[in-house]
Amino acid sequence: KAGVTQTPRYLIKTRGQQVTLSCSPISGHRSVSWYQQTPGQGLQFLFEYFSETQRNKGNFPGRFSGRQFSNSRSEMNVSTLELGDSALYLCASSLTTSGGIDTQYFGPGTRLTVL
Amino acid sequence: AQSVAQPEDQVNVAEGNPLTVKCTYSVSGNPYLFWYVQYPNRGLQFLLKYITGDNLVKGSYGFEAEFNKSQTSFHLKKPSALVSDSALYFCAVSDALAGNNDMRFGAGTRLTVKP
């Protein structure tokens, strides 16, 4: 079974621009979560989508948004980029059995650099 | 909200010796606990999880973890360390009350195994 894929793997943008990152979950997985990883803040939860609905959201400004499509693929968008948005953005998918929590399997990440 | 603490930034062990990476957690409800490993420039790889049942959980690559409810700990262990175990290890927790994949990660512990 193919793992979680993320595109692009690397991205360079300038301040003020916007960016869209894509994540394709493991086949059959309905939950997709996004995380931001930085040396200073570590791994921080952005949001989770389940069956096309945002189920939970972390403590990030409204510039960070996402969506999930009917095939469970997810996109994350960051508008008006700031230097501090430079990070590794990780996507994770899970099968999510009853109770809403299950093992999350991570993609390789998208390395975003904001200049 | 749930939280995780990894009290050691760095753990150094000699190859062949046992290793322990510490983790303590805080949740409102019942904890779902996870350990992940991250190699340089890679996403996170799942090692093991505790949801319910036996307090000693066995995972990938010979790792195991012991759930201790009274001490709110979930330490990662391996009887005999390998140089290839050198990586960044993350403990994570989800709260069963939340009913979603809002996973909170510790800051990570860098394990170095010396030959």
Interface residues (C-beta under 8 A of the other chain):
Chain A: V4 S31 S33 Y35 G42 L43 Q44 F45 E48 F50 R55 N56 G58 L90 A92 S94 T96 G99 G100 I101 D102 T103 Q104 Y105 F106 G107 P108 G109
Chain B: Y32 F34 Y36 R42 G43 L44 Q45 F46 K49 I51 F90 S94 A96 A98 G99 N100 N101 D102 M103 R104 F105 G106 A107 G108
